[in-house]
Amino acid sequence: MPEFLQGAFADPPSHPFDITIRLATAVLMGGVVAMLYRMTRGSDEAAPTFPATLVLLAVLFARVTQVIGTNLARAFGLVGALSIVRFRTVVRDTQDTAFVIFAVVVGMAVGAGDLVVAGVGLVIVGLAAFAMKPRVAKGGTAAALYRLTLRVGLAQDVETLAKPLLDEVMPSRHIVSMNTAKQGLAIEIAYQGALKGGASPEALVKALNRLDGVQSVELVRDSPQLD
């Protein structure tokens, strides 16, 4: 490592130039985390602002780590300050949560001056992310998930009524919720699953709506992980 970098990653950093080098390194490594996220997630699954958030998390936690240093009072003060902050944005996928933690840990490692931990972590976690990347369908894009909600009369058996059509169009499905509606006079059942290759969402809705006993049909594009 060049001498100017050795000084920048010595503890504690005392010169503004050293602090700048650390933060710039956090930005670069946060960019690598964001790049890994884009490469291992489908373009239709990733929120547009999420990769930028990963970069910002890395550099912010690098700075936080420098501020805290070995001062326990500052550490407890930071925990107390963050405990009163309410974050209402829900991360829609558990894998997104893993990337948030990934960016935070990388930023903390850079802030602590431990480039070995940050660099090795990027390589190992990156390889793991690629190894567990969702498989792509033959068409070239990951199969989209849908949430299908059916409402039928209380006297109707949903599975018997819609099963033949759903087995043909949405064979890989599972029930995610079931409840009563219209003051107990109807039943709503929600499925999650992918449509069979070439199946039209519009055609599925029309076909289900034509079934005797079906009161309403709702089909919406769903995220990979239900809330």
Buried (B, 14 or more C-beta within 10 A) or exposed (E): EEEEBEBBBEEEBEEEEBBEBBBBBBBEBBBBBBBBBEEBBBEEBBBEEBBEBBBBBBBBBBBBBBEBBEEEEEBEEBEEEEEEEEEEEEBBBEBBEBBBEBBBBBBBBBBBBBBEBBBEBBEEBBEEBEEEBEEEEEEEEBBBBBBBBBBBBEEBEBEEBBEEBBEEBBEEBEEBEEEEBEEEEBBBBBBBBBBBEEBEBEEBBEBBEEBEBBBEBEBEEBEBBEE
